[in-house]
Amino acid sequence: MKRRTFLKLSSMTAVVLFTGCGDDESNIDQGSADVLAVALPIPTLLHSTQRNGVMHYDLNIVEGNHQFFDGVKTKSYGIDSSYLGPTLLLKNGETVSVNYTNNLKEDTTMHAHGMRLPGTMDGSAHQVIKVGKTWSAQYTVNQNACTNWYHPHYMGKTAEHVYEGLAGIIIVEDSESSALDLPNRYGVDDIPLVLQDRKFSADRTEMDYSPTNMELSRGYIGETFIVNGAIAPTFDAEAKEIRFRLLNGSNSTMYELGFNENISFKQIASDNGLLEAPVSMSRLLLSPGERAEIVVDFTDAAAESFTLKEFRHDKTFMTINVKDTATAVTTLPDTLASLEPVATPVRSRRFELDMAGMGRFTINNKVMDLNRIDANLNQGEAEEWEVVNKMNVDHNFHVHGSHFRVVSRNNNTAAVKKSEQGYKDVVHIPPNESVKIIVQINDVTADANAPFMFHCHFLEHEDHGMMGQFTVS
C-alpha cells in the first residue's frame, strides 16, 4: 500500500526542488548535482488567540500535495500545510486550548508528545478525531522549558499517518530558561529540525509506505533523508552560536548525527528539559521520538560551510553556510538548570519487549489491547521500571503523561551518559540490553476511560502490538 504526505507552501519559507527523477525507485543521492540549492524551510511559528483567558491554537489537518521534487507534486498530509505543521510556542503557567479539525477522509488523533497533561487531553488512541470534527486539548502548561512535538496516535495507523506528514514541534518556555543567554531568535539562531526519511513511488507522486514483515521488525527506513520536509536544503547561519532543536521524527530509523570534519558541539537539553550543564560531543545518537537541543559555535567560521550528516547511513541532511556577521551575540553559560533529585522508588516493575510471531510485538508477552489496563500508578509515588529488550533489534520506550529519569543501563549506573541524565520521555534500548528508569507522575491523572500509554516508539512496533496502558489515580 502506498501512503502520502504534503505541505502548504505558505507555512514554510522555502520548498525543496529536485531534478532528474528516474523511472525506478532507486536511492536518491542528496549530494548529487541533481539537487538544487534551496533554503531550509522553517515551520511557521503559530501565535495563539486569547479567548476568555485561554490561549487558543486552531489547527486544520488537511490533505494536499508537497513539492519534494522539481515539477512533481507528491500526495501528502499536513497541519495547515502540505507537509508537517506549524510550531506551537507554549509558556509555562498558561492555560491553552489546542484545537484540531480533521479535514481528512479518515479518522485520526493528535498526541502532544512530551506534554504533562491529563489522560483525557493526551490525544492518544482513546481521543479519536472523526472526519469533519474538531477535538480540543485544553490544559494548563505545567513543565520546564523543552522541545516537544505533536503527532497522530491512531490505533494501528500511527506509522502511516506520521509517514504521510502529520507532525509538528511544540516549544515550551519558562522564566528560568528565558533568563539564560541562549540563542532564542526563532528561525535565525534558534532552529527546529524535524529529521525524517522516506521512500517514494517511481514517479515521485506518492510516498511509498509498504513495509515487508522484515521491515516491520528491523524498521521501515527510507532512501531519501529529509529535514523540515526538504531534501538537502541549505541554511545561512550567522557567525555566532546557533541552537538546533533536533527531533528524530522518523518511523523507525536510528540517527547518528554530527557534522563534517567531526566538529564538536554542545548538547544543552534532552527530551523534556535543559541539562544541568552543556555536554560536549561530536556525535549524537537519537532514536525515533527523541529530541535534543544542541548549540554549535560558528563564531570563528565566517564564510565557511558545514554539513549536518547522518553517519549510520552516510546521508547529508543539510548544508550550513556561515555568513560574515552576527546581529546578536550569545554566550553559552556553564550552568543551565537545577534538576530535581531522583526520587526513591516505592515499587518496581519489569517490562520485557519481545515478539510473538511474525509482525506481532509484545510487552510482557501481551499484544496491545485498548480494553486492558496493564498497570495502575498512584499519583506522587515513584516507581522503578526495568525495560528489557529481548530481541536482536533496536527498541526504545516512551511513557505518556510525564518525564522520567534514566538511572542505569544493564544494571550499571556508570553506563548512563551525561546527556541522558536529564528529563527524558523516550529512552533507547539496544538489542538484548536493558535500562532502568524512575517514573513519578505528580500532577495529572488518567483513568481507565482515558489511560496513558507506554510503548516502543519505533512506530511499526507500536502499531503491531508493542504498547500498553496505565492509569494514575
C-alpha positions in Angstrom: 0.0 0.0 0.0 1.3 3.5 -0.8 0.8 6.4 1.6 1.4 10.1 1.0 2.2 13.4 2.7 2.1 17.1 1.8 2.6 20.7 3.0 1.0 24.1 2.3 3.8 26.2 0.9 2.7 29.3 2.8 3.7 27.8 6.1 7.3 27.3 5.1 10.0 29.8 4.0 11.0 27.6 1.0 10.4 24.4 -0.9 12.8 21.8 -2.0 13.4 21.2 -5.6 14.9 18.0 -7.1 15.6 17.3 -10.8 16.4 14.2 -12.8 13.9 11.8 -11.3 14.4 8.3 -12.8 11.9 5.7 -13.7 12.9 3.3 -10.9 12.6 3.6 -7.1 16.4 3.8 -6.7 18.3 5.7 -4.0 18.2 9.4 -4.2 21.7 10.9 -3.8 21.2 14.0 -1.8 24.7 15.1 -2.6 24.4 14.8 -6.3 24.3 17.7 -8.8 20.6 17.0 -9.4 19.6 18.5 -6.1 19.1 22.2 -6.3 20.4 24.5 -3.6 17.3 25.7 -1.7 16.8 27.3 1.7 15.9 25.3 4.8 12.1 25.6 5.3 11.3 27.0 8.8 7.9 25.9 10.1 5.6 28.9 10.8 5.6 30.0 14.5 1.9 29.9 15.3 0.7 32.6 17.6 -2.3 31.9 19.9 -5.6 33.8 20.0 -6.8 34.7 23.5 -10.4 33.8 24.1 -11.9 34.1 27.7 -8.5 33.9 29.3 -7.5 30.8 27.3 -4.7 30.8 24.7 -6.2 29.0 21.6 -4.3 27.4 18.8 -6.5 26.5 15.9 -5.1 23.8 13.6 -6.5 22.1 10.5 -5.5 18.6 9.5 -5.6 18.5 5.7 -4.7 16.6 2.5 -2.6 18.2 -0.2 0.4 18.0 -2.4 4.0 18.7 -1.3 6.8 19.6 -3.7 9.8 17.4 -2.7 11.0 17.3 -6.4 11.2 19.7 -9.3 7.9 19.7 -11.2 6.4 16.9 -9.1 3.6 17.1 -6.6 3.6 14.4 -4.0 0.4 13.4 -2.2 0.7 14.1 1.5 -0.9 15.1 4.7 -0.2 18.2 6.8 -1.4 20.6 9.5 -2.3 24.0 8.0 0.4 23.0 5.5 1.1 20.5 2.7 3.6 18.6 5.0 4.2 18.8 8.7 2.7 21.6 10.8 3.4 24.9 12.5 5.5 25.3 15.6 3.4 25.9 18.8 5.0 28.2 21.4 3.6 27.5 24.9 4.5 29.3 28.1 4.7 27.6 31.5 1.6 28.6 33.6 -0.6 29.5 30.7 -3.9 27.8 30.1 -4.1 26.7 26.4 -6.5 25.0 24.1 -5.1 23.3 21.1 -8.0 22.7 18.7 -7.6 20.2 15.8 -10.1 20.0 13.0 -9.9 16.8 10.9 -10.4 17.6 7.2 -9.1 14.2 6.1 -11.2 11.4 4.6 -10.3 9.1 7.5 -10.2 9.4 11.3 -7.0 10.2 13.2 -5.8 11.6 16.6 -3.2 14.1 17.7 -1.0 13.3 20.6 1.0 16.0 22.5 4.2 14.0 22.9 6.1 15.1 26.0 3.4 17.3 27.4 2.3 16.7 31.0 -1.4 16.8 30.8 -4.5 14.8 31.9 -5.2 11.5 30.2 -8.4 13.0 28.7 -6.2 15.6 26.9 -3.4 13.3 25.8 -4.6 12.7 22.2 -3.9 9.0 22.3 -6.0 6.3 20.6 -8.8 7.0 23.0 -9.4 10.5 21.7 -10.3 9.9 18.1 -10.9 12.9 15.8 -13.7 11.8 13.5 -13.8 13.0 9.9 -15.1 16.6 9.8 -14.9 17.0 13.6 -12.9 19.2 16.0 -11.2 17.9 19.1 -9.6 20.2 21.7 -6.9 19.6 24.3 -7.3 22.2 27.0 -4.9 22.3 29.9 -2.6 24.4 32.0 1.0 24.2 31.0 3.0 22.9 34.0 6.5 21.9 33.0 10.0 23.1 32.4 11.2 24.6 29.1 11.7 21.9 26.5 11.2 20.9 22.9 8.2 18.5 22.4 6.1 17.5 19.4 2.6 16.6 18.2 1.7 13.7 16.0 -1.1 11.1 15.4 -1.6 8.2 17.7 -4.4 6.4 16.0 -4.6 2.7 16.9 -2.8 0.6 14.2 -2.3 3.6 11.9 0.2 5.8 13.8 3.1 4.9 11.5 1.1 5.6 8.3 -0.2 8.9 9.4 3.2 10.2 10.6 4.7 8.9 7.3 2.2 11.0 5.4 3.3 14.1 7.1 1.4 14.7 10.3 3.8 16.1 12.9 4.9 19.4 14.4 7.1 21.0 17.0 6.0 22.3 20.4 8.3 24.7 22.2 7.7 25.3 25.9 9.3 28.3 27.5 9.7 29.2 31.2 11.3 32.0 33.2 14.4 30.1 34.1 15.4 29.3 30.5 14.4 32.7 29.2 16.9 34.3 31.7 19.8 32.3 30.2 22.0 33.8 27.4 20.9 31.1 24.9 20.1 31.6 21.2 16.4 32.3 21.1 15.5 34.1 17.9 13.3 31.6 16.2 14.3 31.0 12.6 17.5 33.0 13.0 19.7 31.3 15.7 17.0 29.0 17.2 16.2 26.5 14.5 13.8 23.5 14.7 14.9 20.5 12.6 12.4 17.7 12.0 14.6 14.8 10.7 12.9 12.0 8.7 13.4 9.6 5.9 11.0 8.5 3.2 10.6 6.1 0.2 8.8 7.4 -2.9 7.0 5.8 -5.7 8.8 5.6 -9.1 7.1 8.7 -10.4 7.6 10.5 -7.0 3.8 11.3 -6.8 3.3 9.3 -3.6 5.3 8.4 -0.5 5.5 4.6 -0.5 4.5 3.1 2.8 4.5 -0.7 2.2 6.7 -2.4 4.8 7.5 -6.1 4.5 7.5 -8.4 7.5 11.3 -7.9 7.8 10.9 -4.2 7.6 8.3 -4.3 10.4 10.9 -6.0 12.6 14.0 -4.0 11.6 12.4 -0.7 10.8 10.9 0.9 7.7 13.8 3.1 6.5 13.6 5.3 3.5 16.4 6.0 1.0 15.7 9.8 1.0 16.5 11.7 4.1 14.6 15.0 4.6 14.7 17.8 7.1 11.6 20.1 7.6 10.1 18.5 4.5 13.1 19.3 2.3 15.8 17.3 0.6 19.3 18.6 1.3 18.5 22.2 1.9 20.9 24.9 2.9 20.8 27.3 5.9 22.6 30.6 6.1 23.8 30.9 9.7 25.2 34.0 11.4 28.8 33.7 12.6 27.8 33.0 16.2 26.3 30.3 18.4 23.3 28.6 16.7 20.8 26.5 18.6 19.3 23.5 16.8 16.2 21.7 18.2 16.6 18.2 16.8 13.7 15.8 16.5 14.0 12.3 15.2 10.7 12.3 13.5 11.3 9.1 11.6 9.2 6.0 11.8 12.0 3.6 12.8 15.4 4.9 11.9 18.3 5.4 14.4 20.1 8.6 13.6 23.8 9.1 14.5 24.2 12.8 13.9 27.2 15.1 13.6 29.0 17.5 11.3 31.6 17.1 8.7 35.2 17.2 9.9 33.9 16.0 13.3 33.5 19.5 14.6 32.3 19.5 18.2 29.1 20.9 19.6 27.3 21.0 22.9 24.1 19.4 23.9 22.1 21.6 26.2 18.8 19.7 26.5 17.3 16.3 26.2 13.6 15.3 25.6 11.9 17.1 28.4 14.2 19.9 29.6 17.6 21.5 29.9 20.5 19.5 31.2 22.3 20.8 34.3 25.3 21.8 32.2 26.3 21.6 28.5 27.8 18.3 27.3 30.5 18.4 24.6 30.3 15.8 21.8 30.9 15.2 18.1 28.2 12.5 17.6 24.7 12.4 18.9 22.5 9.2 18.7 18.8 9.8 18.6 16.1 7.0 18.4 12.7 7.7 16.9 10.7 10.3 19.0 13.8 11.5 20.9 14.7 15.2 20.9 17.9 17.0 21.7 18.9 20.7 21.7 22.4 21.4 20.7 24.5 24.6 20.3 27.1 24.9 17.6 29.6 27.8 17.8 30.2 29.3 14.3 31.8 32.5 15.7 35.2 31.8 14.1 33.8 30.1 11.0 32.8 33.1 8.9 32.4 32.3 5.2 32.8 28.5 5.8 30.3 25.8 5.1 29.4 22.7 7.1 27.1 19.7 6.6 24.8 18.1 9.2 25.3 14.4 8.5 23.8 11.1 9.4 26.7 8.6 9.8 24.9 5.3 10.1 23.5 5.6 6.6 26.1 8.0 5.2 23.5 10.7 4.4 23.6 14.5 4.5 20.6 16.2 6.0 21.5 19.8 5.2 24.4 22.3 4.5 25.1 25.3 6.7 26.7 28.3 5.2 28.2 30.7 7.8 27.7 34.4 7.0 30.3 37.0 7.8 28.4 38.8 10.6 26.3 38.3 13.6 23.4 40.7 14.5 23.3 39.5 18.1 25.9 37.6 20.2 25.2 34.9 22.9 27.5 33.2 25.3 26.5 29.7 26.4 26.5 29.5 30.2 28.4 26.8 32.1 25.3 26.0 34.2 21.9 25.6 32.6 19.3 24.2 35.1 18.8 22.7 38.5 17.3 19.3 38.3 15.2 17.7 40.9 16.8 14.8 42.9 16.0 11.4 41.5 13.1 10.1 43.6 13.4 6.9 45.7 11.0 4.3 44.2 8.4 2.6 46.3 8.0 -0.3 44.0 9.5 -1.9 40.9 8.0 -3.2 37.6 9.6 -5.1 34.7 8.7 -4.7 31.1 10.0 -7.2 28.5 10.0 -6.2 24.8 9.7 -9.2 22.6 8.0 -10.8 19.6 5.2 -13.3 19.3 5.3 -14.5 15.7 5.9 -12.5 12.6 4.6 -9.0 12.8 3.3 -9.3 16.4 5.3 -7.4 19.0 4.7 -7.7 22.7 5.3 -6.2 26.1 5.4 -8.9 28.8 4.0 -11.4 26.3 0.9 -9.3 25.6 -0.2 -7.6 22.5 -1.8 -4.1 22.9 -5.5 -4.2 23.8 -7.4 -0.9 24.1 -9.7 -2.5 26.7 -6.9 -3.7 29.0 -5.1 -1.7 31.7 -1.6 -3.1 32.3 -0.5 -1.0 35.3 -2.1 1.2 38.0 0.0 4.0 39.4 -0.6 6.3 42.4 0.0 10.0 41.9 3.2 11.2 43.5 4.7 7.7 44.1 7.9 7.0 42.3 8.4 3.6 40.6 11.4 1.9 39.1 10.7 0.4 35.8 13.2 -2.0 34.2 12.7 -2.3 30.5 14.4 -5.3 28.8 14.9 -5.6 25.1 14.8 -9.4 24.5 15.2 -9.1 20.7 18.2 -8.7 18.4 16.9 -5.4 17.0 16.8 -1.8 18.4 13.8 -0.7 20.5 13.1 2.3 22.7 10.5 3.1 25.3 8.2 6.1 25.6 6.0 7.0 28.6 3.0 9.3 28.3 1.9 11.9 30.8 5.3 12.8 32.4 9.0 12.6 32.1 11.3 10.0 33.7 14.9 9.7 34.8 17.3 7.1 33.4 19.3 5.5 36.3 21.1 2.5 34.9 21.9 0.6 31.7 22.4 -3.2 32.1 22.3 -2.6 35.8 25.3 -0.3 35.6 24.7 3.3 36.8 28.0 4.5 35.3 26.7 3.5 31.8 24.2 6.3 31.8 25.6 9.1 29.7 25.6 12.7 30.9 23.5 13.6 28.0 20.7 11.3 29.2 20.8 12.2 32.9 18.2 14.9 32.5 14.4 14.7 32.0 13.5 12.1 29.3 10.3 10.6 27.9 11.9 8.3 25.3 14.9 6.1 26.0 16.8 3.9 23.5 17.4 0.3 24.3 19.9 -1.5 22.1 19.5 -5.2 21.2 19.5 -7.6 24.1 20.1 -4.8 26.7 18.1 -3.2 29.5 17.5 0.1 31.2 16.1 1.2 34.5 14.0 4.4 34.7 12.3 6.2 37.6 8.7 7.1 36.8 6.9 9.6 39.0 3.7 11.4 38.0 2.8 14.2 40.4 0.3 16.5 38.9 -2.0 14.7 36.4 -4.4 11.8 36.5 -5.6 9.2 34.0 -8.4 6.7 34.4 -9.5 3.6 32.6 -11.6 5.5 30.1 -8.6 7.7 29.1 -5.4 6.0 30.3 -1.8 6.9 29.5 0.3 4.6 27.3 3.8 3.2 27.3 5.3 1.8 24.1 8.1 1.4 21.8 8.4 4.5 19.6 9.5 2.5 16.6 6.2 3.2 15.0 5.9 -0.1 13.2 6.5 -1.9 16.5 3.9 0.2 18.3 1.3 -0.3 15.6 1.8 -4.1 15.7 1.3 -4.6 19.5 4.3 -3.3 21.5 2.2 -0.9 23.6 0.5 -1.0 27.0 -1.7 1.3 29.1 -1.7 2.6 32.7 -3.8 4.7 35.0 -2.8 7.3 37.5 -5.1 7.9 40.5 
